[in-house]
Amino acid sequence: MISRNDAAAALQDVERATGRSRQLRGYRAAGPILMVWGLIWILGYGAMGSLSPQYWGQVWLVLNGVGAIATVLMMRNARDGVEGSRGDWRAGVAAVAGAVFVASTFIVFQPQTIEPFIAFPGLVVGVLYVVIGILLMPRMAVIGLLISAATMIGFFAFQPWLAFWMAAVGGGGLLLGGLWMRSA
């Protein structure tokens, strides 16, 4: 006969295994999404370093649209066959809220130079990934801390080349982070 303590320990083992399995599925689903956004950052920040500022908004609008569509499709594919999976509307609402927050911050603080416009998305993404990492997937916290640190290093040390710096370390960091998460 199984004691009450043995049964409780067995249930805890099952809960830990279920949680770890869910976390690994999350890593495998998030890895390709980070890789797509890494490519988008490389292209977008590369364009910022190469093109006149009058074209930046158009470039980012197209790239963010492509990234949003790709993200929704990848999330939908990752959820296919997962019992109890929810709709994609939450990710869409979160993305819109994030875009409104970034735009509102620029409106309120009205940066006088271009560097804050270049660095701010890296800081926002960094803190979001840290929060996601603390709550759900610890590897995301590491990626977020590294992106935030690289953004600040670039902001203070490489301002004339900040857009290219963000393309390399932000975009490259997301690509490498995506590969690291897929390997979990």
Beta strands, then each sheet from edge to edge (+ up, - down):
end
